[in-house]
Amino acid sequence: LQAVPKVKLIGYYSDMYKVEFGLPKFNMYRRVLARVLARDFVEPGLMDEEAAVATARLLLRENPKRIFGV
């Protein structure tokens, strides 16, 4: 998040060797992302809550949608 432009990142990518693991792993990633955005960006004042939500939306939805064309 600090070294790569936000438009180049995707939130979660996996080889999905077992489809049953997909949703739990994605949910875990969402929780970790929320924690990192809050602790490392919002609390120190580098980003407000709206910007953190917009960043999460980019990583979790908009960038993968654009990159993979879905």
C-alpha positions in Angstrom: 0.0 0.0 0.0 2.9 2.4 0.6 5.1 1.4 -2.3 2.9 0.6 -5.2 0.2 2.8 -6.8 -3.3 1.9 -5.6 -4.5 1.3 -9.2 -1.9 -1.4 -9.6 -2.9 -3.5 -6.6 -5.5 -6.2 -6.3 -6.8 -7.2 -2.9 -6.7 -10.9 -3.0 -5.4 -13.4 -5.6 -5.2 -17.2 -5.1 -4.6 -20.3 -7.0 -7.8 -21.7 -5.4 -6.6 -25.3 -5.1 -9.8 -26.0 -3.2 -12.9 -23.8 -3.9 -14.1 -24.3 -0.3 -11.2 -22.2 0.9 -11.9 -19.2 -1.3 -14.5 -17.3 0.7 -12.9 -17.9 4.2 -9.5 -16.7 2.8 -11.1 -13.7 1.1 -12.9 -12.8 4.4 -9.6 -13.1 6.3 -7.9 -10.8 3.8 -10.7 -8.2 4.1 -10.3 -8.2 7.9 -6.6 -7.8 7.7 -6.9 -5.0 5.1 -9.4 -3.2 7.3 -7.0 -3.5 10.3 -4.0 -2.2 8.3 -5.9 0.7 6.8 -7.2 1.7 10.2 -3.9 1.3 12.1 -1.4 2.5 9.6 -3.3 5.1 7.6 -6.4 6.4 9.4 -5.2 6.5 13.0 -1.9 8.4 12.2 -4.0 10.9 10.1 -2.5 9.9 6.7 -6.0 9.1 5.3 -9.5 9.8 6.5 -12.1 7.0 6.8 -13.7 7.8 3.4 -10.3 7.5 1.7 -9.7 4.2 3.5 -13.0 2.8 2.3 -12.3 4.0 -1.2 -8.9 2.3 -1.1 -10.4 -0.9 0.1 -13.0 -0.7 -2.7 -10.3 -0.2 -5.3 -8.3 -3.2 -4.0 -11.2 -5.6 -3.5 -13.5 -4.7 -6.4 -12.6 -2.0 -8.9 -9.0 -3.0 -9.7 -9.7 -6.7 -10.2 -12.7 -5.9 -12.2 -10.7 -3.7 -14.5 -7.6 -5.9 -14.7 -9.5 -9.2 -15.3 -12.2 -7.6 -17.4 -15.2 -8.9 -15.4 
